[in-house]
Amino acid sequence: MAETGKYSKRRGKRAATATAIGFFIAGPSALAIDSSPAKAHIATQAYQIPAGPVPDALNRLADESGSQLLYDAALTRHMKTAGVSGKHTLDTALHELLAGTGLTYKVDAGRQSVSIMLAQAATQTQSDASGAHALPPIEIQAAQRRAATSAPAQGDHSRDISQPAGAAAVVDNVAVQRATTNDTASLLRDIPGASVFTAGGVSGMPVLDGLADDRLHVTVSGIPIIAACANHMNPPLSYIDPSHVGKITVYTGVVPVSAGGDSIGGAIQVDPPAPVFAAPGQMLLTKGEAGTYYRSNGSALGGNLSATAATENFSITYNGSFAQSQNYRAGANFHLFGPAFLTPPSTFPITRLGNLTPWLAGNEVGSTDYQSQNHDISLAFRHENHLVTADVAFQHIPYQDYPNQRMDMTENRSIQGNVRYNGEFDWGKLDGQVYHQTVRHIMDFGEDKQYFYGSLRTVVAPGMPMDTKAENTGAKLTSSINISDKHVLRLGGEFQLYRYWEWWPPSPVVLPKGWAMGGMAPDTFININNGQRDRFDLFGEVESRWNSEWTTLVGVRSDVVVMNAGPVHGYNKAYDTPLYPVTNFNNADRGYTDPNWNATALATYTPSPTQSYTFGYSMKTRSPNLYERYTWSNSLMAMEMIGWFGDGNFYIGNLGLQPETAHTASFTADWHSVDNSLGLKFTPYFTYVSNYIDVQRCPPWVCGTSAMNNLTGTTGFVSLQFINQNARLFGGDLSGHALLAKDTPFGDFLAKGTLSYVNGQNTVTGGNLYQMMPVNSKLSLEQKWGGWTNAIEGQFVGAKKNVDQVRNEVKTGGYALFNLRTSYEWNNVRIDLGIENLFNTFYYLPLGGAYVGYGATMSGPLPIAPPWGIAVPGMGRSFYVATNVKF
């Protein structure tokens, strides 16, 4: 690496690397503005640059303003800034960012770049250019340019050696989306290839290119959270409210090994905002933010509050949120008006323990109400290039009902502690983390559901409680080492110790006159006893920038998964005879150690500033979860309480399951104009999974031959057992953007679009894989005019015809939805208004599963059970308004 005098050009070279990688990562979501700072000098735009090292802040300012900033990397290396937030011109943003640093700036005569320089040492004031000592210019290119005329911000892509290159997309424009949702998983909706499994109102499960849930590596604040529920009602992203999200990083296709293991699909990293500190010399910094919203469909409402007090080296922040909603309504009637506990057309009057049965309107989607609150207190300490953060988070969900599950969440309490360290050294970066989470989760019937005993419908069970407790403890240590100017080595290790208990308290059936009889009694059903799923990982990867055209990334990861579970028993131990499955389970060897391996190889070719091509291969391995291996009971009553797929079917585990291994190949072509005002990105992929954990109709020697098990029917709900088979998936994601007009009397106009397709097949049976999103597209036209941002969006989804016949998956039709959005920002105030599903279109959710949202949901295939063949309807028209104030 060449140097000139004492001023190193290393920073400029690394920035060039960041530019190449940033163009690839940003893809169609980034849009350039005039790179001259002339307009940025007088125009205002929103900045959100956290406190931290001056070089990092300057890099991000260059990205966000589209300007060229020139400075001496060696001089600024150890300087700190308090950051800048809110709407500013480039002048005022630089003034606030450089306050207290002893630096000033100068815009060159041609207004083509901004030079950062040392102010007069005698006065330590911000002098003009004639009184400052100019430093040799070192150009910092903007890896991603954003401004009032740009596309929604998609994150900071300045070079960070601790973050690997790869097919990553970054979402940090959360303010645009959180007005319409409390489900953090839905914030991924603009990522090509991303969709959401429908669940509770705050508990959606993300899908990336046909793979979902446990097949993805999902972290929240660095914690790999595991769903502590037989129906995965508390998936990882349910533990953070959209109002507390700072940035989401999504890896699809070929995933770097440093992004996580124990998965065969993509990786999702959700992080809160970075801590803020007072500027050097500032006694105390105080700031806060408050927001609220209302949505007409379901009468959803809630709010959020954050407050920070900080000195130069210490910061404390509180974040809290509250959300609740009633049942939402579809665009048209899809069932008869009547009591929730009964399946139409029955009109038999039922009361539940003295309470009047709720009645549902014909377009009301039962069991879609929820209430949730989250609280977090975070402390941060910094000293020179070292940062330590510690936070304690608490969640309480008193109820969250599920339209595609036979049970509902009636309590979820979580408390977690998390300590993270980030240090910068001459040789690179070092990151460490320790965490612990405890979850207490309870399922039972919500208001719209009940269990009936007997065909006369005169015997009502008081409930069917299911209790769980989980403890998740772990630690991580990773380092990013500058081997040379061309090579970065990342090494890391982590362990995760997970313990899980699930028990179902007895629930004797109540007769009309108050008599009690057996049923789910007299003992407590033990479903999983001291379940153990521990993971011990080591990885290493090398990222190399060979020249201006070629970048490679090669890595290997070892995951050792250790699993076990204790003995179990049913509701009545007296029936646990040697012929009963519990005996076979307890006598079996339940301990497993899976030595899993992962490998990744990526190469990016950038022949010119307007195009890049990335291709790669990965091998990723995932061990079964606790339920896939240790769900033991063949009782229909127990089997229908298990299953996170939302299909209404009944599941039993398999002690013989092996880990599944995915081989993925992908290619990404990214074409864009020099100023990135026009861009197109296409990513085809192919994945083959050996030992894919699918299902088969439960064999008679496992589940018995009772007709209630429906082992062969082509309709109705069926009994299933997990089994290893093989599968393949292929598809492609296409996205693009175009700046249609700029600086018109009516502002700037931007068009964006995505198109995604995935096809999944079980290669053993020849059948389709479950829950494959049909071909879908999103188009939008945005206008930015002063403080206003207006948009019309269209979502187009094809019919889902390729369904899983083993599960008797329900087909859904195609549909088109349109949304209108507008927002206005003035200083620190933001107002959002909009209409979702403008034309009140009725449609069924292709990833919504089976509708079992009300009635006698736990009665199996009896006449009073929910009818098979109805998918979960989507939400009808909804008006929303949201406000947010920073202070």
C-alpha positions, 0 to 999 in steps of 0.5 A: 500500500503506497503512502505519501509522506506521513499521511497514509492513503490506507483509509482511501483504499479501504473506502474503495473496497467499501464502495465496491461491496457497498454497491453490490449490497445496496443494490436497487434500494440505493439511489444516488444524488448529485455527488457535488456537495453544492446542493447538500450545502443548502438543502436539508435532509435527515441524518442519523449518525450515532456517537463514536469514532470520527472516521466512522461518522465521517464515512457515514456522513459521506454516504448519507449526503452523497458528498466527497469528504477529504481528511487525514485518517491518522489524525482523526483515528482516536477522535470521538464525536457526539454524532448528529441526528435530525434534519440538517444542511451539510454545513450544520451537520458538519458543524454539529458532528465536529463540535468539540473535536478541534476540527473544521472544514472547507468546501473547495472552490468548485464545490466538488469536495469537503476538506476536514482540517485542524483548526487553529491550535491557539484558540481551539475554535472553528476558524475559516479556511485561511486560518486553518492548516489544510491537510493532504486530501484523502478521498472518501467515496460514498458507498451508498448515497442518500438524500431527500431525493433518494430511495428509503435508507437501507443502511450504512455500508461504509467498510467495517472489517468485522462485517463480512461481505455477502449478499446482504441487505440492510433495513434501517428505514424502520420509521417508514414501516412501523406505523403499519405493524407491530410485527418486527418480522414484517419489516422485512417485506421489502427485501426481495425473496422475504415473506412472513409465516402468519402467526400472532399479531406480533409473532410472525416468522420470517421466510427467506427464499422458501426456508423459514423459522428454525432453518434461519439463523436469527439474532436479536441484539446478538442473541440467538433466541429459540422459540420456547413453545410447541407452536413457536408462538414466541419466535425470536423477532417477537422479542423486539418491538419495531420502535426499538429496531435500529438496523436489520441485516439480512443475508440470503443465498450463500451466507458467510460462516461468521453470520451464524451456524445451526441453520440451512437458510439465510441469516437475520440480525436485528439490532437496537440503535447504537448508544449515544454520548455527549460531545467532548466538553459537554456536561450532559446530553439528554434526548428522547422520543415518543410515538403513538399510532392508531389503526382502524382495522382491529382498533389497534393502538399503542405507543413507544417512549425512549429517553437517554441521559449521557455524558461523554463516556457514560450513557443510560437509555430506557425504551418501552412500547405497548401494543394491542388490537382486537380481532381484525376483519377481512374484506368480505364475509367468509363465515356465518355470524354467530357464537365463536365457540360453535362451528357454523351452521350450529346454533346450539347455545353454549356458555363458558364457565358462566361467561357469555360466548363471544359472537363473531361478525361474518368478516371477523377473523377469529383469534387475531387479537393481542396485547404486548409490552416491552421494556429495556434499560441499556447502559453504555460505557466507552473509553477511547476505542472501547465500548461496553454495553449492558442491557436488561429487557423485559417482555409481557404478553398477557394474551395473543391469539392465533387464527391458525393454531388450536391454542392461544398464548395466554401468558408470555414473560421474558427477562434477558440480560445482555453484555457486549464489548466492542474494541478497536485496536491497531490490528483490527477489532474484537467483539465479545458478548454474554447473555441469559434469557428466561422465558415463562410461557403459557398456552390455553384457549382464548375467548374465541376457542373452547374444547367440548367433550362428547358429541352432544356438546354439553360437556365443556372443558375448563381449559387445556393449559400448557406451561413452558419454561426455557433458559437460554445462556451463551457467550460469543467472542469474535475478532477481525484481524488485518492480516495485510492491506488485502486480507482480513481474517475473522476468527470466532467461537460461541456456545449456547446452553439451552434448557427447556421444560414443558408440562400440561397441568391436569384439566378435568372435564366439567359436566353441566351440573358441576360434576367432574370426570376424568379427561386430561387428569389426574396427573400433569402431562410431561411433554418435554422434561429438562430438554437440552440443546447445547451448541459449541461453535468455532469458525474462521474466514478470510476476506481478500481484496485482490485488486479493484475488480476481485473480492473473495470470502472463504470460511469454515465453521464447526457446530457441535450440537448436544441434545437430550431429554428426561423421562416423561409420562401422560395425564394418567400414569396408570395407563402408561403400560408397557404397550404405551409409547411413553415406555418406549420413549423412556427406555430409548437412548435419547442423547445425541451429539451432532458434529455439524460442518458449514463452509462458504466460498464467495467471489465478487467481480466488479469490472466497472463502477456500473456493474458487479457479479457475485457467485458462491457456494455454501454447505450449511447444517442444522440439527433437529429442534427439541420437538422434532426429536422428542415429541413422544405421544401418539394420543390425538389430543396431544398431537394436535397441541404440537405444530408450529406450521399453522396447518391444523394437523397433528404431529409426533416426533422421531428420535431417529432424525438426523441433521439436515444439510443444505448445499446452496449455489447462487449468483447475483448480477447488479447493474446500475448507472454511474450515479445509481439513479437507475438499477437492476439486480437479479439473484437466481439460486439453487439449494439441495437439502439432504436429510431434509426434515419433512413429514409422512403420514403417521405409520399405523404402528406409531399412531394406531389405526383409529379412523380419527387419525386420518392416516390416508385421507386426501382432505381433512386434518391428518396425523403426521410424523417427522422424517428425514427425506431429501429436498430441492429448492430453486428460484430467483429474486429480481429488483430494480429502481429508477429515478423518474424525475428530479427537482421538478416543481412537484418534487422528485419521483422514484419507482421501485419494484421486486419480483420473487419466485421459489419452487420447492420439491421433496425429491423422495416423494416427488411432492411439493414442499409446504408453505412455498410462497407463490410468485409475487411482485411489489411495485411502488411510486414515491414522491418526495416534496419538501418535508412530504413523502408520498407513495402508492404501493401495489402488491401482486401475488399469484395463486398457490397451486403447488401445495403439500399433499401429505399435509393436505395443504389448502390452495389459495387464489391470486390477488392484488392489493394497493396501499396509499402512504404519506408522511411529513417531517418537520424538525423533530416531528414526524406524522404518518397517514395511510390506507392499507388494502385501499379497495378492501380486497378479500383474499386468503394468505398464501402463508397463513395456514389453515383457519382454526380460529374459533369453535371447538378447536381441540376436538379432532375431526369430530363434527363440531371441530373447525372445518378443513379447507379454509385458509386464513383470510388477510386483513381488509381495508385499514386506515392508520395514523402515527406520530413521532416526536424527538426531544 
